[in-house]
Amino acid sequence: MSRGFDTVSKALLLHEYKDEQILTNRPFNSRKDLADYLHMRGCHFRNKVISDIGSDLVTIYGPDGTKFEVEELVENRRDEVVRINGKIFVSIDKYCRDTGRNRRDIYRSYHLERRK
């Protein structure tokens, strides 16, 4: 049974949230596997929603209020979380995605803090 997905298989990462708490992060090897899992969880969406995501993040809501965020795992991508001497540093892209803020606001607040 074909669901209309392209034949190029891209790895995808699913973040599952309930009441703003992360439940799980789960990798999928194909869009079909991801679609099957989401349909099993009761989610309804068009096939094109999870096609050609690129660097974006797609949000799908389940019938029980569970929030699913889908992103493509891109080869040769920089690490988003780095640990240096016991301190954890997060990339600006990940911080923007997690908080909903934009780069300009982050840079501005960083420079204002330095001036104090």
Biopython code that builds the backbone (N, CA, C, O; Angstrom):
import numpy as np
from Bio.PDB.StructureBuilder import StructureBuilder

atoms = [
    (1, "MET", "N", (0.855, -1.176, 0.000)),
    (1, "MET", "CA", (0.000, 0.000, 0.000)),
    (1, "MET", "C", (0.897, 1.233, 0.000)),
    (1, "MET", "O", (1.635, 1.457, 0.959)),
    (2, "SER", "N", (0.845, 2.016, -1.039)),
    (2, "SER", "CA", (1.672, 3.212, -1.156)),
    (2, "SER", "C", (0.919, 4.421, -0.633)),
    (2, "SER", "O", (-0.268, 4.600, -0.904)),
    (3, "ARG", "N", (1.623, 5.241, 0.113)),
    (3, "ARG", "CA", (1.000, 6.440, 0.656)),
    (3, "ARG", "C", (1.429, 7.691, -0.083)),
    (3, "ARG", "O", (1.121, 8.798, 0.358)),
    (4, "GLY", "N", (2.135, 7.545, -1.199)),
    (4, "GLY", "CA", (2.515, 8.697, -1.993)),
    (4, "GLY", "C", (3.782, 9.379, -1.547)),
    (4, "GLY", "O", (4.009, 10.524, -1.937)),
    (5, "PHE", "N", (4.621, 8.745, -0.752)),
    (5, "PHE", "CA", (5.865, 9.349, -0.309)),
    (5, "PHE", "C", (6.927, 9.139, -1.374)),
    (5, "PHE", "O", (6.869, 8.171, -2.133)),
    (6, "ASP", "N", (7.901, 10.046, -1.433)),
    (6, "ASP", "CA", (8.966, 9.892, -2.416)),
    (6, "ASP", "C", (9.824, 8.680, -2.077)),
    (6, "ASP", "O", (9.816, 8.180, -0.952)),
    (7, "THR", "N", (10.565, 8.223, -3.085)),
    (7, "THR", "CA", (11.328, 6.993, -2.908)),
    (7, "THR", "C", (12.644, 7.212, -2.185)),
    (7, "THR", "O", (13.260, 6.246, -1.735)),
    (8, "VAL", "N", (13.098, 8.466, -2.059)),
    (8, "VAL", "CA", (14.347, 8.732, -1.359)),
    (8, "VAL", "C", (14.072, 8.655, 0.137)),
    (8, "VAL", "O", (13.249, 9.403, 0.665)),
    (9, "SER", "N", (14.753, 7.764, 0.803)),
    (9, "SER", "CA", (14.538, 7.575, 2.227)),
    (9, "SER", "C", (15.416, 8.536, 3.021)),
    (9, "SER", "O", (16.636, 8.555, 2.861)),
    (10, "LYS", "N", (14.787, 9.326, 3.870)),
    (10, "LYS", "CA", (15.517, 10.253, 4.728)),
    (10, "LYS", "C", (15.201, 9.905, 6.176)),
    (10, "LYS", "O", (14.061, 9.593, 6.523)),
    (11, "ALA", "N", (16.210, 9.964, 6.996)),
    (11, "ALA", "CA", (16.009, 9.691, 8.415)),
    (11, "ALA", "C", (15.287, 10.877, 9.043)),
    (11, "ALA", "O", (15.574, 12.031, 8.728)),
    (12, "LEU", "N", (14.362, 10.582, 9.920)),
    (12, "LEU", "CA", (13.560, 11.604, 10.586)),
    (12, "LEU", "C", (13.628, 11.394, 12.093)),
    (12, "LEU", "O", (13.812, 10.272, 12.566)),
    (13, "LEU", "N", (13.480, 12.465, 12.828)),
    (13, "LEU", "CA", (13.474, 12.394, 14.286)),
    (13, "LEU", "C", (12.146, 12.946, 14.777)),
    (13, "LEU", "O", (11.734, 14.038, 14.384)),
    (14, "LEU", "N", (11.478, 12.188, 15.637)),
    (14, "LEU", "CA", (10.189, 12.577, 16.182)),
    (14, "LEU", "C", (10.356, 12.918, 17.653)),
    (14, "LEU", "O", (10.871, 12.115, 18.431)),
    (15, "HIS", "N", (9.912, 14.125, 18.036)),
    (15, "HIS", "CA", (9.894, 14.547, 19.436)),
    (15, "HIS", "C", (8.430, 14.494, 19.877)),
    (15, "HIS", "O", (7.558, 15.069, 19.226)),
    (16, "GLU", "N", (8.172, 13.811, 20.970)),
    (16, "GLU", "CA", (6.802, 13.639, 21.442)),
    (16, "GLU", "C", (6.629, 14.352, 22.778)),
    (16, "GLU", "O", (7.378, 14.097, 23.722)),
    (17, "TYR", "N", (5.629, 15.258, 22.862)),
    (17, "TYR", "CA", (5.386, 16.052, 24.062)),
    (17, "TYR", "C", (3.967, 15.838, 24.566)),
    (17, "TYR", "O", (3.035, 15.651, 23.784)),
    (18, "LYS", "N", (3.820, 15.867, 25.865)),
    (18, "LYS", "CA", (2.498, 15.830, 26.499)),
    (18, "LYS", "C", (2.541, 16.808, 27.662)),
    (18, "LYS", "O", (3.386, 16.684, 28.549)),
    (19, "ASP", "N", (1.640, 17.776, 27.663)),
    (19, "ASP", "CA", (1.604, 18.817, 28.697)),
    (19, "ASP", "C", (2.959, 19.515, 28.828)),
    (19, "ASP", "O", (3.450, 19.736, 29.935)),
    (20, "GLU", "N", (3.554, 19.858, 27.688)),
    (20, "GLU", "CA", (4.836, 20.560, 27.605)),
    (20, "GLU", "C", (6.016, 19.773, 28.199)),
    (20, "GLU", "O", (7.102, 20.328, 28.369)),
    (21, "GLN", "N", (5.813, 18.511, 28.508)),
    (21, "GLN", "CA", (6.888, 17.633, 28.979)),
    (21, "GLN", "C", (7.269, 16.690, 27.846)),
    (21, "GLN", "O", (6.398, 16.096, 27.210)),
    (22, "ILE", "N", (8.549, 16.552, 27.594)),
    (22, "ILE", "CA", (8.976, 15.657, 26.517)),
    (22, "ILE", "C", (8.833, 14.211, 26.981)),
    (22, "ILE", "O", (9.308, 13.833, 28.052)),
    (23, "LEU", "N", (8.175, 13.424, 26.159)),
    (23, "LEU", "CA", (7.977, 12.013, 26.482)),
    (23, "LEU", "C", (9.075, 11.156, 25.876)),
    (23, "LEU", "O", (9.631, 10.278, 26.536)),
    (24, "THR", "N", (9.382, 11.423, 24.602)),
    (24, "THR", "CA", (10.369, 10.595, 23.933)),
    (24, "THR", "C", (10.907, 11.287, 22.687)),
    (24, "THR", "O", (10.248, 12.145, 22.100)),
    (25, "ASN", "N", (12.099, 10.901, 22.301)),
    (25, "ASN", "CA", (12.685, 11.251, 21.012)),
    (25, "ASN", "C", (12.892, 9.935, 20.290)),
    (25, "ASN", "O", (13.520, 9.021, 20.825)),
    (26, "ARG", "N", (12.369, 9.834, 19.083)),
    (26, "ARG", "CA", (12.416, 8.557, 18.393)),
    (26, "ARG", "C", (12.836, 8.759, 16.942)),
    (26, "ARG", "O", (12.200, 9.531, 16.224)),
    (27, "PRO", "N", (13.901, 8.077, 16.492)),
    (27, "PRO", "CA", (14.305, 8.185, 15.086)),
    (27, "PRO", "C", (13.501, 7.221, 14.209)),
    (27, "PRO", "O", (13.096, 6.147, 14.655)),
    (28, "PHE", "N", (13.279, 7.621, 12.964)),
    (28, "PHE", "CA", (12.617, 6.778, 11.971)),
    (28, "PHE", "C", (13.475, 6.763, 10.714)),
    (28, "PHE", "O", (14.036, 7.789, 10.330)),
    (29, "ASN", "N", (13.577, 5.615, 10.079)),
    (29, "ASN", "CA", (14.403, 5.482, 8.883)),
    (29, "ASN", "C", (13.702, 5.898, 7.603)),
    (29, "ASN", "O", (14.352, 6.088, 6.575)),
    (30, "SER", "N", (12.377, 6.043, 7.651)),
    (30, "SER", "CA", (11.649, 6.436, 6.446)),
    (30, "SER", "C", (10.385, 7.194, 6.832)),
    (30, "SER", "O", (9.907, 7.118, 7.964)),
    (31, "ARG", "N", (9.867, 7.919, 5.863)),
    (31, "ARG", "CA", (8.620, 8.663, 6.083)),
    (31, "ARG", "C", (7.446, 7.706, 6.268)),
    (31, "ARG", "O", (6.518, 7.991, 7.025)),
    (32, "LYS", "N", (7.491, 6.575, 5.574)),
    (32, "LYS", "CA", (6.411, 5.601, 5.704)),
    (32, "LYS", "C", (6.333, 5.066, 7.132)),
    (32, "LYS", "O", (5.243, 4.959, 7.694)),
    (33, "ASP", "N", (7.485, 4.728, 7.722)),
    (33, "ASP", "CA", (7.493, 4.243, 9.109)),
    (33, "ASP", "C", (6.942, 5.305, 10.058)),
    (33, "ASP", "O", (6.167, 5.005, 10.965)),
    (34, "LEU", "N", (7.359, 6.557, 9.830)),
    (34, "LEU", "CA", (6.880, 7.657, 10.673)),
    (34, "LEU", "C", (5.372, 7.840, 10.504)),
    (34, "LEU", "O", (4.648, 7.967, 11.492)),
    (35, "ALA", "N", (4.900, 7.852, 9.262)),
    (35, "ALA", "CA", (3.464, 8.023, 9.002)),
    (35, "ALA", "C", (2.655, 6.895, 9.629)),
    (35, "ALA", "O", (1.601, 7.140, 10.216)),
    (36, "ASP", "N", (3.135, 5.670, 9.509)),
    (36, "ASP", "CA", (2.448, 4.532, 10.115)),
    (36, "ASP", "C", (2.343, 4.706, 11.628)),
    (36, "ASP", "O", (1.292, 4.448, 12.215)),
    (37, "TYR", "N", (3.432, 5.144, 12.258)),
    (37, "TYR", "CA", (3.434, 5.341, 13.715)),
    (37, "TYR", "C", (2.436, 6.432, 14.107)),
    (37, "TYR", "O", (1.647, 6.256, 15.035)),
    (38, "LEU", "N", (2.480, 7.566, 13.388)),
    (38, "LEU", "CA", (1.573, 8.670, 13.722)),
    (38, "LEU", "C", (0.112, 8.298, 13.468)),
    (38, "LEU", "O", (-0.761, 8.669, 14.252)),
    (39, "HIS", "N", (-0.163, 7.573, 12.387)),
    (39, "HIS", "CA", (-1.533, 7.127, 12.125)),
    (39, "HIS", "C", (-1.994, 6.158, 13.210)),
    (39, "HIS", "O", (-3.153, 6.192, 13.623)),
    (40, "MET", "N", (-1.087, 5.292, 13.675)),
    (40, "MET", "CA", (-1.410, 4.365, 14.756)),
    (40, "MET", "C", (-1.779, 5.132, 16.032)),
    (40, "MET", "O", (-2.613, 4.683, 16.818)),
    (41, "ARG", "N", (-1.143, 6.303, 16.227)),
    (41, "ARG", "CA", (-1.420, 7.135, 17.401)),
    (41, "ARG", "C", (-2.663, 8.005, 17.218)),
    (41, "ARG", "O", (-3.025, 8.768, 18.114)),
    (42, "GLY", "N", (-3.320, 7.893, 16.055)),
    (42, "GLY", "CA", (-4.574, 8.607, 15.824)),
    (42, "GLY", "C", (-4.428, 9.960, 15.143)),
    (42, "GLY", "O", (-5.398, 10.713, 15.071)),
    (43, "CYS", "N", (-3.255, 10.284, 14.647)),
    (43, "CYS", "CA", (-3.027, 11.568, 13.986)),
    (43, "CYS", "C", (-3.504, 11.488, 12.537)),
    (43, "CYS", "O", (-3.364, 10.460, 11.875)),
    (44, "HIS", "N", (-4.071, 12.596, 12.062)),
    (44, "HIS", "CA", (-4.511, 12.698, 10.679)),
    (44, "HIS", "C", (-3.803, 13.878, 10.044)),
    (44, "HIS", "O", (-3.817, 14.981, 10.591)),
    (45, "PHE", "N", (-3.177, 13.653, 8.879)),
    (45, "PHE", "CA", (-2.443, 14.706, 8.193)),
    (45, "PHE", "C", (-2.261, 14.313, 6.737)),
    (45, "PHE", "O", (-2.373, 13.140, 6.381)),
    (46, "ARG", "N", (-1.980, 15.297, 5.903)),
    (46, "ARG", "CA", (-1.713, 15.029, 4.489)),
    (46, "ARG", "C", (-0.285, 14.543, 4.336)),
    (46, "ARG", "O", (0.589, 14.915, 5.120)),
    (47, "ASN", "N", (-0.047, 13.727, 3.346)),
    (47, "ASN", "CA", (1.282, 13.163, 3.120)),
    (47, "ASN", "C", (2.335, 14.242, 2.926)),
    (47, "ASN", "O", (3.473, 14.082, 3.368)),
    (48, "LYS", "N", (1.968, 15.346, 2.265)),
    (48, "LYS", "CA", (2.954, 16.382, 1.981)),
    (48, "LYS", "C", (3.431, 17.111, 3.233)),
    (48, "LYS", "O", (4.432, 17.826, 3.182)),
    (49, "VAL", "N", (2.740, 16.943, 4.345)),
    (49, "VAL", "CA", (3.140, 17.606, 5.586)),
    (49, "VAL", "C", (4.521, 17.132, 6.038)),
    (49, "VAL", "O", (5.316, 17.932, 6.530)),
    (50, "ILE", "N", (4.811, 15.849, 5.877)),
    (50, "ILE", "CA", (6.108, 15.336, 6.325)),
    (50, "ILE", "C", (7.055, 15.055, 5.170)),
    (50, "ILE", "O", (8.026, 14.316, 5.334)),
    (51, "SER", "N", (6.790, 15.631, 4.011)),
    (51, "SER", "CA", (7.690, 15.500, 2.862)),
    (51, "SER", "C", (8.486, 16.784, 2.697)),
    (51, "SER", "O", (7.952, 17.881, 2.858)),
    (52, "ASP", "N", (9.758, 16.639, 2.375)),
    (52, "ASP", "CA", (10.639, 17.786, 2.126)),
    (52, "ASP", "C", (10.615, 18.794, 3.274)),
    (52, "ASP", "O", (10.393, 19.984, 3.053)),
    (53, "ILE", "N", (10.842, 18.323, 4.483)),
    (53, "ILE", "CA", (10.860, 19.184, 5.658)),
    (53, "ILE", "C", (12.088, 20.078, 5.635)),
    (53, "ILE", "O", (12.019, 21.247, 6.015)),
    (54, "GLY", "N", (13.216, 19.530, 5.187)),
    (54, "GLY", "CA", (14.451, 20.309, 5.142)),
    (54, "GLY", "C", (14.911, 20.684, 6.536)),
    (54, "GLY", "O", (15.014, 19.824, 7.410)),
    (55, "SER", "N", (15.190, 21.969, 6.754)),
    (55, "SER", "CA", (15.662, 22.416, 8.060)),
    (55, "SER", "C", (14.508, 22.901, 8.935)),
    (55, "SER", "O", (14.738, 23.409, 10.032)),
    (56, "ASP", "N", (13.283, 22.752, 8.466)),
    (56, "ASP", "CA", (12.118, 23.181, 9.244)),
    (56, "ASP", "C", (11.747, 22.143, 10.301)),
    (56, "ASP", "O", (12.344, 21.071, 10.391)),
    (57, "LEU", "N", (10.760, 22.495, 11.078)),
    (57, "LEU", "CA", (10.236, 21.612, 12.108)),
    (57, "LEU", "C", (8.727, 21.555, 11.899)),
    (57, "LEU", "O", (8.074, 22.598, 11.876)),
    (58, "VAL", "N", (8.165, 20.370, 11.747)),
    (58, "VAL", "CA", (6.736, 20.205, 11.518)),
    (58, "VAL", "C", (6.073, 19.757, 12.811)),
    (58, "VAL", "O", (6.562, 18.854, 13.489)),
    (59, "THR", "N", (4.959, 20.393, 13.147)),
    (59, "THR", "CA", (4.222, 20.053, 14.362)),
    (59, "THR", "C", (2.888, 19.425, 13.988)),
    (59, "THR", "O", (2.143, 19.965, 13.170)),
    (60, "ILE", "N", (2.592, 18.277, 14.596)),
    (60, "ILE", "CA", (1.338, 17.559, 14.387)),
    (60, "ILE", "C", (0.757, 17.263, 15.766)),
    (60, "ILE", "O", (1.479, 16.848, 16.672)),
    (61, "TYR", "N", (-0.545, 17.476, 15.924)),
    (61, "TYR", "CA", (-1.191, 17.236, 17.213)),
    (61, "TYR", "C", (-2.034, 15.968, 17.159)),
    (61, "TYR", "O", (-2.766, 15.733, 16.198)),
    (62, "GLY", "N", (-1.918, 15.155, 18.206)),
    (62, "GLY", "CA", (-2.696, 13.937, 18.317)),
    (62, "GLY", "C", (-4.049, 14.221, 18.930)),
    (62, "GLY", "O", (-4.248, 15.291, 19.504)),
    (63, "PRO", "N", (-4.986, 13.289, 18.825)),
    (63, "PRO", "CA", (-6.331, 13.492, 19.359)),
    (63, "PRO", "C", (-6.371, 13.602, 20.889)),
    (63, "PRO", "O", (-7.317, 14.159, 21.446)),
    (64, "ASP", "N", (-5.358, 13.078, 21.559)),
    (64, "ASP", "CA", (-5.318, 13.139, 23.019)),
    (64, "ASP", "C", (-4.525, 14.336, 23.540)),
    (64, "ASP", "O", (-4.242, 14.416, 24.735)),
    (65, "GLY", "N", (-4.161, 15.277, 22.642)),
    (65, "GLY", "CA", (-3.416, 16.464, 23.048)),
    (65, "GLY", "C", (-1.903, 16.305, 22.985)),
    (65, "GLY", "O", (-1.165, 17.230, 23.325)),
    (66, "THR", "N", (-1.445, 15.155, 22.557)),
    (66, "THR", "CA", (-0.011, 14.937, 22.403)),
    (66, "THR", "C", (0.491, 15.749, 21.214)),
    (66, "THR", "O", (-0.144, 15.790, 20.160)),
    (67, "LYS", "N", (1.640, 16.393, 21.402)),
    (67, "LYS", "CA", (2.237, 17.183, 20.332)),
    (67, "LYS", "C", (3.434, 16.419, 19.782)),
    (67, "LYS", "O", (4.293, 15.964, 20.537)),
    (68, "PHE", "N", (3.479, 16.282, 18.460)),
    (68, "PHE", "CA", (4.572, 15.603, 17.785)),
    (68, "PHE", "C", (5.315, 16.618, 16.927)),
    (68, "PHE", "O", (4.701, 17.307, 16.111)),
    (69, "GLU", "N", (6.622, 16.716, 17.101)),
    (69, "GLU", "CA", (7.453, 17.575, 16.261)),
    (69, "GLU", "C", (8.374, 16.678, 15.447)),
    (69, "GLU", "O", (9.029, 15.787, 15.989)),
    (70, "VAL", "N", (8.417, 16.921, 14.141)),
    (70, "VAL", "CA", (9.193, 16.093, 13.226)),
    (70, "VAL", "C", (10.265, 16.938, 12.573)),
    (70, "VAL", "O", (9.994, 18.046, 12.111)),
    (71, "GLU", "N", (11.489, 16.417, 12.532)),
    (71, "GLU", "CA", (12.574, 17.086, 11.818)),
    (71, "GLU", "C", (13.375, 16.041, 11.062)),
    (71, "GLU", "O", (13.428, 14.873, 11.448)),
    (72, "GLU", "N", (14.005, 16.491, 9.966)),
    (72, "GLU", "CA", (14.864, 15.602, 9.198)),
    (72, "GLU", "C", (16.232, 15.553, 9.839)),
    (72, "GLU", "O", (16.749, 16.573, 10.294)),
    (73, "LEU", "N", (16.819, 14.373, 9.877)),
    (73, "LEU", "CA", (18.186, 14.228, 10.347)),
    (73, "LEU", "C", (19.097, 14.384, 9.143)),
    (73, "LEU", "O", (19.136, 13.514, 8.273)),
    (74, "VAL", "N", (19.813, 15.465, 9.091)),
    (74, "VAL", "CA", (20.653, 15.776, 7.948)),
    (74, "VAL", "C", (22.062, 15.285, 8.235)),
    (74, "VAL", "O", (22.609, 15.521, 9.312)),
    (75, "GLU", "N", (22.641, 14.603, 7.262)),
    (75, "GLU", "CA", (24.012, 14.117, 7.414)),
    (75, "GLU", "C", (24.965, 15.310, 7.520)),
    (75, "GLU", "O", (24.693, 16.375, 6.965)),
    (76, "ASN", "N", (26.058, 15.132, 8.218)),
    (76, "ASN", "CA", (27.105, 16.146, 8.369)),
    (76, "ASN", "C", (26.599, 17.433, 9.014)),
    (76, "ASN", "O", (27.144, 18.506, 8.753)),
    (77, "ARG", "N", (25.588, 17.345, 9.836)),
    (77, "ARG", "CA", (25.089, 18.527, 10.533)),
    (77, "ARG", "C", (25.889, 18.725, 11.807)),
    (77, "ARG", "O", (26.261, 17.756, 12.469)),
    (78, "ARG", "N", (26.155, 19.979, 12.151)),
    (78, "ARG", "CA", (26.890, 20.256, 13.379)),
    (78, "ARG", "C", (26.103, 19.760, 14.582)),
    (78, "ARG", "O", (24.873, 19.720, 14.563)),
    (79, "ASP", "N", (26.823, 19.386, 15.619)),
    (79, "ASP", "CA", (26.159, 18.996, 16.857)),
    (79, "ASP", "C", (25.432, 20.200, 17.426)),
    (79, "ASP", "O", (25.952, 21.315, 17.404)),
    (80, "GLU", "N", (24.230, 19.975, 17.937)),
    (80, "GLU", "CA", (23.461, 21.071, 18.498)),
    (80, "GLU", "C", (23.712, 21.237, 19.991)),
    (80, "GLU", "O", (23.472, 22.310, 20.545)),
    (81, "VAL", "N", (24.185, 20.200, 20.635)),
    (81, "VAL", "CA", (24.500, 20.275, 22.053)),
    (81, "VAL", "C", (25.942, 19.807, 22.221)),
    (81, "VAL", "O", (26.308, 18.711, 21.795)),
    (82, "VAL", "N", (26.747, 20.653, 22.844)),
    (82, "VAL", "CA", (28.160, 20.345, 23.030)),
    (82, "VAL", "C", (28.498, 20.509, 24.506)),
    (82, "VAL", "O", (28.051, 21.458, 25.151)),
    (83, "ARG", "N", (29.288, 19.583, 25.035)),
    (83, "ARG", "CA", (29.724, 19.672, 26.426)),
    (83, "ARG", "C", (31.220, 19.994, 26.427)),
    (83, "ARG", "O", (32.028, 19.257, 25.862)),
    (84, "ILE", "N", (31.571, 21.121, 27.081)),
    (84, "ILE", "CA", (32.966, 21.539, 27.178)),
    (84, "ILE", "C", (33.274, 21.806, 28.636)),
    (84, "ILE", "O", (32.652, 22.664, 29.262)),
    (85, "ASN", "N", (34.231, 21.072, 29.177)),
    (85, "ASN", "CA", (34.625, 21.196, 30.583)),
    (85, "ASN", "C", (33.434, 21.117, 31.531)),
    (85, "ASN", "O", (33.361, 21.868, 32.504)),
    (86, "GLY", "N", (32.512, 20.220, 31.254)),
    (86, "GLY", "CA", (31.371, 20.016, 32.135)),
    (86, "GLY", "C", (30.223, 20.982, 31.911)),
    (86, "GLY", "O", (29.156, 20.797, 32.497)),
    (87, "LYS", "N", (30.399, 22.009, 31.083)),
    (87, "LYS", "CA", (29.322, 22.958, 30.786)),
    (87, "LYS", "C", (28.659, 22.559, 29.479)),
    (87, "LYS", "O", (29.327, 22.116, 28.545)),
    (88, "ILE", "N", (27.343, 22.718, 29.414)),
    (88, "ILE", "CA", (26.594, 22.357, 28.221)),
    (88, "ILE", "C", (26.274, 23.624, 27.435)),
    (88, "ILE", "O", (25.755, 24.599, 27.980)),
    (89, "PHE", "N", (26.595, 23.588, 26.142)),
    (89, "PHE", "CA", (26.306, 24.695, 25.244)),
    (89, "PHE", "C", (25.346, 24.194, 24.172)),
    (89, "PHE", "O", (25.504, 23.089, 23.651)),
    (90, "VAL", "N", (24.344, 25.019, 23.844)),
    (90, "VAL", "CA", (23.324, 24.660, 22.866)),
    (90, "VAL", "C", (23.468, 25.593, 21.675)),
    (90, "VAL", "O", (23.703, 26.788, 21.852)),
    (91, "SER", "N", (23.330, 25.061, 20.452)),
    (91, "SER", "CA", (23.425, 25.903, 19.261)),
    (91, "SER", "C", (22.270, 26.904, 19.233)),
    (91, "SER", "O", (21.199, 26.660, 19.788)),
    (92, "ILE", "N", (22.512, 28.016, 18.583)),
    (92, "ILE", "CA", (21.475, 29.053, 18.486)),
    (92, "ILE", "C", (20.273, 28.526, 17.724)),
    (92, "ILE", "O", (19.137, 28.848, 18.071)),
    (93, "ASP", "N", (20.499, 27.721, 16.691)),
    (93, "ASP", "CA", (19.373, 27.166, 15.930)),
    (93, "ASP", "C", (18.472, 26.320, 16.808)),
    (93, "ASP", "O", (17.248, 26.433, 16.735)),
    (94, "LYS", "N", (19.064, 25.476, 17.634)),
    (94, "LYS", "CA", (18.268, 24.637, 18.540)),
    (94, "LYS", "C", (17.550, 25.499, 19.569)),
    (94, "LYS", "O", (16.380, 25.260, 19.869)),
    (95, "TYR", "N", (18.240, 26.500, 20.112)),
    (95, "TYR", "CA", (17.625, 27.376, 21.104)),
    (95, "TYR", "C", (16.431, 28.117, 20.492)),
    (95, "TYR", "O", (15.379, 28.233, 21.121)),
    (96, "CYS", "N", (16.599, 28.612, 19.277)),
    (96, "CYS", "CA", (15.498, 29.302, 18.585)),
    (96, "CYS", "C", (14.315, 28.361, 18.384)),
    (96, "CYS", "O", (13.166, 28.739, 18.615)),
    (97, "ARG", "N", (14.597, 27.148, 17.958)),
    (97, "ARG", "CA", (13.547, 26.161, 17.708)),
    (97, "ARG", "C", (12.823, 25.792, 19.000)),
    (97, "ARG", "O", (11.600, 25.658, 19.011)),
    (98, "ASP", "N", (13.576, 25.628, 20.089)),
    (98, "ASP", "CA", (12.975, 25.201, 21.357)),
    (98, "ASP", "C", (12.191, 26.311, 22.041)),
    (98, "ASP", "O", (11.176, 26.043, 22.684)),
    (99, "THR", "N", (12.651, 27.567, 21.912)),
    (99, "THR", "CA", (12.017, 28.677, 22.631)),
    (99, "THR", "C", (11.089, 29.523, 21.780)),
    (99, "THR", "O", (10.278, 30.279, 22.315)),
    (100, "GLY", "N", (11.195, 29.407, 20.447)),
    (100, "GLY", "CA", (10.366, 30.219, 19.573)),
    (100, "GLY", "C", (10.905, 31.628, 19.364)),
    (100, "GLY", "O", (10.252, 32.445, 18.715)),
    (101, "ARG", "N", (12.075, 31.925, 19.898)),
    (101, "ARG", "CA", (12.685, 33.243, 19.706)),
    (101, "ARG", "C", (13.472, 33.246, 18.408)),
    (101, "ARG", "O", (13.763, 32.189, 17.848)),
    (102, "ASN", "N", (13.818, 34.450, 17.925)),
    (102, "ASN", "CA", (14.602, 34.507, 16.696)),
    (102, "ASN", "C", (16.038, 34.913, 17.000)),
    (102, "ASN", "O", (16.339, 35.393, 18.093)),
    (103, "ARG", "N", (16.925, 34.715, 16.019)),
    (103, "ARG", "CA", (18.357, 34.977, 16.198)),
    (103, "ARG", "C", (18.635, 36.416, 16.617)),
    (103, "ARG", "O", (19.468, 36.663, 17.489)),
    (104, "ARG", "N", (17.946, 37.351, 16.003)),
    (104, "ARG", "CA", (18.186, 38.769, 16.282)),
    (104, "ARG", "C", (17.954, 39.075, 17.761)),
    (104, "ARG", "O", (18.767, 39.755, 18.388)),
    (105, "ASP", "N", (16.857, 38.581, 18.320)),
    (105, "ASP", "CA", (16.560, 38.822, 19.741)),
    (105, "ASP", "C", (17.619, 38.204, 20.649)),
    (105, "ASP", "O", (17.996, 38.792, 21.662)),
    (106, "ILE", "N", (18.093, 37.022, 20.281)),
    (106, "ILE", "CA", (19.105, 36.348, 21.105)),
    (106, "ILE", "C", (20.417, 37.115, 21.082)),
    (106, "ILE", "O", (21.022, 37.352, 22.127)),
    (107, "TYR", "N", (20.855, 37.504, 19.887)),
    (107, "TYR", "CA", (22.091, 38.279, 19.785)),
    (107, "TYR", "C", (21.974, 39.597, 20.540)),
    (107, "TYR", "O", (22.903, 40.014, 21.232)),
    (108, "ARG", "N", (20.816, 40.247, 20.399)),
    (108, "ARG", "CA", (20.615, 41.542, 21.059)),
    (108, "ARG", "C", (20.663, 41.395, 22.578)),
    (108, "ARG", "O", (21.340, 42.174, 23.249)),
    (109, "SER", "N", (19.958, 40.412, 23.130)),
    (109, "SER", "CA", (19.957, 40.235, 24.582)),
    (109, "SER", "C", (21.345, 39.850, 25.090)),
    (109, "SER", "O", (21.742, 40.256, 26.182)),
    (110, "TYR", "N", (22.081, 39.069, 24.302)),
    (110, "TYR", "CA", (23.439, 38.683, 24.687)),
    (110, "TYR", "C", (24.334, 39.914, 24.784)),
    (110, "TYR", "O", (25.083, 40.067, 25.748)),
    (111, "HIS", "N", (24.254, 40.792, 23.783)),
    (111, "HIS", "CA", (25.091, 41.990, 23.791)),
    (111, "HIS", "C", (24.658, 42.979, 24.866)),
    (111, "HIS", "O", (25.509, 43.662, 25.435)),
    (112, "LEU", "N", (23.377, 43.078, 25.161)),
    (112, "LEU", "CA", (22.928, 43.953, 26.242)),
    (112, "LEU", "C", (23.429, 43.464, 27.583)),
    (112, "LEU", "O", (23.810, 44.270, 28.432)),
    (113, "GLU", "N", (23.437, 42.148, 27.791)),
    (113, "GLU", "CA", (23.952, 41.576, 29.037)),
    (113, "GLU", "C", (25.441, 41.863, 29.200)),
    (113, "GLU", "O", (25.905, 42.123, 30.310)),
    (114, "ARG", "N", (26.190, 41.817, 28.102)),
    (114, "ARG", "CA", (27.624, 42.078, 28.157)),
    (114, "ARG", "C", (27.929, 43.521, 28.516)),
    (114, "ARG", "O", (28.954, 43.810, 29.133)),
    (115, "ARG", "N", (27.030, 44.438, 28.125)),
    (115, "ARG", "CA", (27.249, 45.860, 28.377)),
    (115, "ARG", "C", (26.986, 46.227, 29.832)),
    (115, "ARG", "O", (27.505, 47.239, 30.303)),
    (116, "LYS", "N", (26.210, 45.449, 30.548)),
    (116, "LYS", "CA", (25.860, 45.791, 31.933)),
    (116, "LYS", "C", (27.060, 45.686, 32.843)),
    (116, "LYS", "O", (26.948, 45.937, 34.043)),
]
sb = StructureBuilder()
sb.init_structure("model")
sb.init_model(0)
sb.init_chain("A")
sb.init_seg("    ")
for serial, (resi, resn, name, xyz) in enumerate(atoms, 1):
    if name == "N":
        sb.init_residue(resn, " ", resi, " ")
    sb.init_atom(name, np.array(xyz, "f"), 0.0, 1.0, " ", f" {name:<3s}", serial, name[0])
structure = sb.get_structure()
